[in-house]
Amino acid sequence: MTRTPRTYDRRTVLRATGATAIGVSVAGCLGEGSPEGNVLSTPEDYERRKDVDLPYPTYGENVPEVTVPAPLHDREVTTTEFVGDRHTMLTFIYTTCTDVCPFLVTALRRVQDDSVKEGYADEFAFMPITFDPEADTEEVLREYSDRMSVDREPGNWYFLRPETPERAKDVVQETFGVAFQGGAGSYDHYGLVLLINKDGIVERAYRGNGPEAETVIDDARTLVEEW
């Protein structure tokens, strides 16, 4: 299935304060008629937001392409690696976060759990990207994976770790528009979970503490069933 996505130049409007002020969550399927490139119906605020140059990828846009080491797999993974093969979910976290990050990881894990239970695990890949590579070593990521009850058996979960703090800033903030500031295991940032279809086009950009389990599972199932 090949579709034509809409694209924006988000990097011209990347501002930490602007990104936080927008505060939009696009969960929900209340609109009718998706633009070419999407499977899920339009988010409820799509018409109001479609011409706003948001700093992060949103409904109808291509997922940015960047290659990042996946230390638990001992290789690099590209964010577009599974285009044509799998739907993907991405989020941006650091492991010592006790606020929003556990909710973001849990959103991905709930879909992973459902995909295993319902038999569509080979239809999805999950990619949490850390922006604290100095603290989030391979060993720490492995321990965090266990603590968050991630199932590594299906082989569809990839913790991505940029090589340096500078590279993390480039990947997470400059490329994906997720602003963060701080250091030494304490950061101010906002939450974002991306649901991306097999053509590499964003279906949902959930802001805040991540989507409710029922919402994200329903969106993932719909994407698989209607593809």
C-alpha positions as CSV (number, residue, x, y, z in Angstrom):
1,M,0.0,0.0,0.0
2,T,1.6,3.3,-1.1
3,R,0.1,6.7,-0.1
4,T,1.2,10.3,-0.4
5,P,1.8,12.0,2.9
6,R,1.7,15.6,3.8
7,T,5.0,17.1,5.0
8,Y,6.0,20.2,7.0
9,D,9.3,21.9,7.9
10,R,9.0,21.5,11.7
11,R,12.6,22.5,12.4
12,T,11.9,26.1,11.5
13,V,9.5,26.4,14.5
14,L,11.2,24.2,17.1
15,R,11.0,26.1,20.3
16,A,10.8,24.5,23.8
17,T,8.3,27.0,25.0
18,G,6.2,26.8,21.9
19,A,6.1,23.0,21.9
20,T,5.0,23.0,25.5
21,A,2.4,25.7,25.0
22,I,0.7,23.9,22.1
23,G,-0.1,21.0,24.4
24,V,-2.3,19.1,21.9
25,S,-3.2,15.5,22.2
26,V,-4.6,13.9,19.1
27,A,-6.1,10.7,20.5
28,G,-9.6,9.9,19.2
29,C,-11.2,9.1,15.9
30,L,-14.0,11.6,15.6
31,G,-13.3,13.0,12.2
32,E,-14.4,11.6,8.9
33,G,-12.3,11.0,5.8
34,S,-8.6,10.6,6.2
35,P,-6.1,12.3,3.9
36,E,-4.3,10.0,1.5
37,G,-1.6,8.2,3.4
38,N,-3.5,7.4,6.6
39,V,-5.7,4.5,7.7
40,L,-7.1,5.8,11.0
41,S,-9.8,8.5,10.7
42,T,-8.8,12.1,11.3
43,P,-8.3,13.3,14.9
44,E,-11.0,15.5,16.4
45,D,-8.8,18.6,16.1
46,Y,-7.3,17.9,12.7
47,E,-9.0,20.7,10.7
48,R,-8.0,23.2,13.3
49,R,-4.5,22.0,13.6
50,K,-3.6,20.8,10.1
51,D,-2.0,24.0,9.0
52,V,-0.1,24.6,12.3
53,D,3.6,23.9,11.9
54,L,4.0,21.8,15.0
55,P,7.5,21.0,16.2
56,Y,6.9,17.2,16.3
57,P,5.6,14.8,13.6
58,T,1.9,14.6,13.5
59,Y,-1.0,13.0,11.6
60,G,-0.3,12.6,7.9
61,E,3.5,13.4,8.1
62,N,6.4,11.1,7.3
63,V,8.3,9.8,10.3
64,P,11.8,11.4,10.4
65,E,14.6,9.1,9.4
66,V,17.5,8.7,11.8
67,T,19.8,5.8,12.7
68,V,20.6,5.1,16.4
69,P,22.3,2.3,18.2
70,A,20.1,-0.4,19.8
71,P,22.5,-1.7,22.5
72,L,20.4,-4.7,23.6
73,H,20.5,-5.9,20.0
74,D,24.1,-5.0,19.4
75,R,23.3,-3.1,16.2
76,E,22.0,0.1,14.9
77,V,18.3,0.6,14.0
78,T,16.9,3.2,11.7
79,T,13.5,4.8,12.5
80,T,12.3,4.0,9.0
81,E,13.8,0.5,9.0
82,F,10.5,-1.3,9.2
83,V,8.7,0.8,6.5
84,G,6.9,-1.6,4.2
85,D,7.0,-4.4,6.8
86,R,5.7,-3.3,10.2
87,H,3.8,-0.5,11.9
88,T,5.9,1.2,14.6
89,M,5.5,3.1,17.9
90,L,8.1,5.6,19.1
91,T,8.5,7.5,22.3
92,F,11.3,9.6,24.1
93,I,12.3,8.9,27.6
94,Y,15.1,8.5,30.2
95,T,15.2,5.7,32.7
96,T,15.5,7.6,35.9
97,C,12.3,9.6,35.1
98,T,9.6,8.9,37.6
99,D,7.0,11.3,36.1
100,V,5.8,10.9,32.5
101,C,8.3,8.4,31.1
102,P,6.8,5.3,32.8
103,F,3.4,6.1,31.3
104,L,5.0,6.5,27.9
105,V,6.8,3.2,28.0
106,T,3.7,1.6,29.4
107,A,1.7,2.8,26.4
108,L,4.0,0.9,24.1
109,R,4.1,-2.1,26.3
110,R,0.3,-2.4,26.5
111,V,0.2,-2.6,22.7
112,Q,3.1,-5.1,22.7
113,D,1.2,-7.2,25.3
114,D,-1.9,-7.1,23.2
115,S,0.0,-7.9,20.0
116,V,1.3,-11.0,21.5
117,K,-2.0,-12.0,23.0
118,E,-3.9,-11.4,19.8
119,G,-1.3,-12.7,17.3
120,Y,-0.1,-9.5,15.6
121,A,3.3,-9.2,17.2
122,D,5.0,-9.5,13.9
123,E,3.1,-6.5,12.6
124,F,4.7,-4.0,15.1
125,A,8.0,-2.6,16.2
126,F,8.5,-0.5,19.4
127,M,11.3,2.1,19.7
128,P,11.7,4.1,22.9
129,I,14.6,6.5,22.5
130,T,16.6,7.7,25.5
131,F,17.9,11.3,25.6
132,D,20.2,10.5,28.6
133,P,22.8,8.2,27.0
134,E,25.4,8.9,29.7
135,A,23.2,7.3,32.4
136,D,21.2,4.9,30.2
137,T,23.9,2.4,29.4
138,E,23.2,-1.1,28.0
139,E,23.1,-2.6,31.5
140,V,20.7,0.1,32.7
141,L,18.4,-0.3,29.7
142,R,18.3,-4.0,30.3
143,E,17.4,-3.6,33.9
144,Y,14.8,-0.9,33.0
145,S,13.3,-3.3,30.4
146,D,12.8,-5.9,33.1
147,R,11.4,-3.3,35.6
148,M,8.9,-2.1,33.0
149,S,7.9,-5.7,32.1
150,V,8.9,-5.4,28.5
151,D,8.7,-8.7,26.6
152,R,11.9,-9.2,24.7
153,E,11.0,-12.6,23.5
154,P,9.0,-11.4,20.4
155,G,12.1,-9.5,19.2
156,N,10.1,-6.4,18.3
157,W,11.2,-4.0,21.1
158,Y,14.3,-1.8,20.5
159,F,15.6,0.6,23.1
160,L,17.5,3.2,21.1
161,R,20.4,5.0,22.6
162,P,22.2,7.9,20.9
163,E,26.0,7.8,21.3
164,T,26.4,11.1,23.1
165,P,24.3,13.8,24.8
166,E,25.0,16.0,21.8
167,R,23.7,13.3,19.5
168,A,20.7,12.8,21.7
169,K,19.8,16.5,21.4
170,D,20.1,16.2,17.7
171,V,17.9,13.1,17.4
172,V,15.3,13.8,20.0
173,Q,15.0,17.6,19.9
174,E,16.2,18.7,16.5
175,T,14.9,15.8,14.5
176,F,11.7,14.8,16.3
177,G,10.9,18.1,17.9
178,V,10.7,16.8,21.5
179,A,12.2,19.6,23.5
180,F,14.0,18.8,26.8
181,Q,16.4,20.5,29.1
182,G,18.4,19.5,32.2
183,G,21.0,16.8,32.9
184,A,22.5,14.4,35.4
185,G,19.4,12.3,35.4
186,S,16.9,15.1,35.8
187,Y,15.1,16.6,32.8
188,D,12.2,18.8,32.0
189,H,10.4,17.5,28.9
190,Y,7.0,16.8,27.5
191,G,5.6,13.4,26.6
192,L,5.0,12.2,23.0
193,V,4.1,8.8,21.6
194,L,4.0,8.3,17.9
195,L,1.9,5.6,16.1
196,I,3.3,5.1,12.6
197,N,1.9,3.0,9.8
198,K,3.8,0.6,7.5
199,D,4.2,3.4,4.9
200,G,6.1,5.4,7.6
201,I,3.3,7.9,8.0
202,V,2.2,9.2,11.4
203,E,-1.3,8.0,12.4
204,R,-1.4,9.4,15.9
205,A,0.8,11.7,17.9
206,Y,-0.4,11.3,21.5
207,R,0.8,14.2,23.8
208,G,1.0,14.4,27.5
209,N,1.2,11.3,29.7
210,G,0.5,9.0,26.7
211,P,-2.8,7.5,25.6
212,E,-5.2,5.5,27.7
213,A,-4.6,1.8,27.2
214,E,-8.0,1.2,25.6
215,T,-7.4,4.0,23.1
216,V,-4.0,3.0,22.0
217,I,-4.8,-0.7,21.7
218,D,-8.0,0.1,19.7
219,D,-5.9,2.4,17.4
220,A,-3.3,-0.3,16.9
221,R,-5.8,-3.1,16.3
222,T,-7.7,-0.9,13.8
223,L,-4.4,-0.1,11.9
224,V,-3.6,-3.8,11.6
225,E,-7.2,-4.9,10.7
226,E,-7.7,-2.1,8.1
227,W,-4.3,-2.1,6.5
